């Protein structure tokens, strides 16, 4: 009987941590996507706009 109670308590604890685990995994995925894709694209766009302005002024 005690073993069943401990198993149920452990299962409840794991189920309670599941939403936090999902949030951490998706947060890491979004941060990685931003770091590896979005930031370089924005920097490239900013650089092309900056070089386009300097060439247009000459």
SETI-418874 format. One record per residue (C-alpha): x, y, z; residue number from 1. Coordinates in pm, 1 decimal. Layout:
<pts>
<pt><xx>X</xx><yy>Y</yy><zz>Z</zz><k>NUM</k></pt>
...
</pts>
This chain:
<pts>
<pt><xx>0.0</xx><yy>0.0</yy><zz>0.0</zz><k>1</k></pt>
<pt><xx>281.8</xx><yy>242.1</yy><zz>84.1</zz><k>2</k></pt>
<pt><xx>450.2</xx><yy>165.7</yy><zz>-248.8</zz><k>3</k></pt>
<pt><xx>132.2</xx><yy>260.1</yy><zz>-435.8</zz><k>4</k></pt>
<pt><xx>107.0</xx><yy>588.1</yy><zz>-247.5</zz><k>5</k></pt>
<pt><xx>467.8</xx><yy>673.1</yy><zz>-328.0</zz><k>6</k></pt>
<pt><xx>415.2</xx><yy>584.7</yy><zz>-693.9</zz><k>7</k></pt>
<pt><xx>107.6</xx><yy>806.3</yy><zz>-714.1</zz><k>8</k></pt>
<pt><xx>290.7</xx><yy>1090.2</yy><zz>-541.9</zz><k>9</k></pt>
<pt><xx>582.3</xx><yy>1059.5</yy><zz>-785.1</zz><k>10</k></pt>
<pt><xx>343.8</xx><yy>1051.8</yy><zz>-1082.4</zz><k>11</k></pt>
<pt><xx>170.4</xx><yy>1366.3</yy><zz>-957.9</zz><k>12</k></pt>
<pt><xx>506.4</xx><yy>1538.4</yy><zz>-919.4</zz><k>13</k></pt>
<pt><xx>610.4</xx><yy>1445.7</yy><zz>-1273.0</zz><k>14</k></pt>
<pt><xx>278.6</xx><yy>1562.9</yy><zz>-1413.5</zz><k>15</k></pt>
<pt><xx>321.3</xx><yy>1888.5</yy><zz>-1225.0</zz><k>16</k></pt>
<pt><xx>663.8</xx><yy>1947.6</yy><zz>-1380.6</zz><k>17</k></pt>
<pt><xx>553.1</xx><yy>1869.2</yy><zz>-1736.5</zz><k>18</k></pt>
<pt><xx>430.9</xx><yy>2221.2</yy><zz>-1824.0</zz><k>19</k></pt>
<pt><xx>757.2</xx><yy>2370.2</yy><zz>-1701.2</zz><k>20</k></pt>
<pt><xx>957.0</xx><yy>2121.8</yy><zz>-1908.3</zz><k>21</k></pt>
<pt><xx>757.2</xx><yy>2209.8</yy><zz>-2219.5</zz><k>22</k></pt>
<pt><xx>811.5</xx><yy>2581.0</yy><zz>-2158.2</zz><k>23</k></pt>
<pt><xx>1186.7</xx><yy>2532.2</yy><zz>-2116.1</zz><k>24</k></pt>
<pt><xx>1218.0</xx><yy>2325.6</yy><zz>-2433.2</zz><k>25</k></pt>
<pt><xx>1018.1</xx><yy>2569.8</yy><zz>-2646.5</zz><k>26</k></pt>
<pt><xx>1203.4</xx><yy>2863.4</yy><zz>-2492.0</zz><k>27</k></pt>
<pt><xx>1537.5</xx><yy>2711.5</yy><zz>-2586.7</zz><k>28</k></pt>
<pt><xx>1410.4</xx><yy>2638.9</yy><zz>-2938.6</zz><k>29</k></pt>
<pt><xx>1288.3</xx><yy>2995.8</yy><zz>-2988.2</zz><k>30</k></pt>
<pt><xx>1608.1</xx><yy>3144.8</yy><zz>-2847.5</zz><k>31</k></pt>
<pt><xx>1816.4</xx><yy>2927.6</yy><zz>-3078.9</zz><k>32</k></pt>
<pt><xx>1605.0</xx><yy>3025.4</yy><zz>-3379.2</zz><k>33</k></pt>
<pt><xx>1637.0</xx><yy>3393.2</yy><zz>-3294.3</zz><k>34</k></pt>
<pt><xx>2011.0</xx><yy>3367.2</yy><zz>-3243.4</zz><k>35</k></pt>
<pt><xx>2092.6</xx><yy>3164.3</yy><zz>-3553.2</zz><k>36</k></pt>
<pt><xx>1839.4</xx><yy>3301.5</yy><zz>-3803.2</zz><k>37</k></pt>
<pt><xx>1662.7</xx><yy>3625.4</yy><zz>-3713.3</zz><k>38</k></pt>
<pt><xx>1953.9</xx><yy>3826.8</yy><zz>-3573.3</zz><k>39</k></pt>
<pt><xx>2189.7</xx><yy>3757.1</yy><zz>-3868.6</zz><k>40</k></pt>
<pt><xx>1911.8</xx><yy>3841.2</yy><zz>-4116.9</zz><k>41</k></pt>
<pt><xx>1837.8</xx><yy>4169.3</yy><zz>-3941.6</zz><k>42</k></pt>
<pt><xx>2209.2</xx><yy>4254.8</yy><zz>-3930.6</zz><k>43</k></pt>
<pt><xx>2240.4</xx><yy>4177.1</yy><zz>-4300.3</zz><k>44</k></pt>
<pt><xx>1943.5</xx><yy>4398.2</yy><zz>-4382.9</zz><k>45</k></pt>
<pt><xx>2079.6</xx><yy>4681.1</yy><zz>-4168.6</zz><k>46</k></pt>
<pt><xx>2420.9</xx><yy>4652.4</yy><zz>-4332.0</zz><k>47</k></pt>
<pt><xx>2275.7</xx><yy>4655.9</yy><zz>-4683.3</zz><k>48</k></pt>
<pt><xx>2063.6</xx><yy>4960.7</yy><zz>-4599.4</zz><k>49</k></pt>
<pt><xx>2365.2</xx><yy>5137.9</yy><zz>-4452.3</zz><k>50</k></pt>
<pt><xx>2588.9</xx><yy>5062.2</yy><zz>-4753.0</zz><k>51</k></pt>
<pt><xx>2309.7</xx><yy>5161.2</yy><zz>-4991.2</zz><k>52</k></pt>
<pt><xx>2277.6</xx><yy>5502.5</yy><zz>-4827.1</zz><k>53</k></pt>
<pt><xx>2650.2</xx><yy>5568.9</yy><zz>-4835.1</zz><k>54</k></pt>
<pt><xx>2673.4</xx><yy>5475.5</yy><zz>-5203.5</zz><k>55</k></pt>
<pt><xx>2369.2</xx><yy>5686.2</yy><zz>-5292.1</zz><k>56</k></pt>
<pt><xx>2519.6</xx><yy>5997.5</yy><zz>-5131.5</zz><k>57</k></pt>
<pt><xx>2840.9</xx><yy>5981.2</yy><zz>-5338.1</zz><k>58</k></pt>
</pts>
